[in-house]
Amino acid sequence: MNNWQPIETAPKDGTFILLHVEHFGLCQGYWCEEPVNIKTGEDAEPCWMAGLSAHFCRNVVPTHWMPLPEVPNE
């Protein structure tokens, strides 16, 4: 079953989701309404944030998304 949906339908409320980013692959990410430029400390434009760990890339351009799977109970 393929649950990939166009990125235009993704939630923009800070929910972590699975993203497909061309030339980057699959990663978790979220829409950030109030990002801060880490170099200048100034506010930046709202954007997608994506990464595979604590390191997130700002302004990625995902093409598709799907909900993250449930966490195992065991």
Helices and strands as residue ranges (DSSP letters): E 5-6, G 7-9, E 17-21, E 25-32, E 47-51, E 56-60, E 62-67
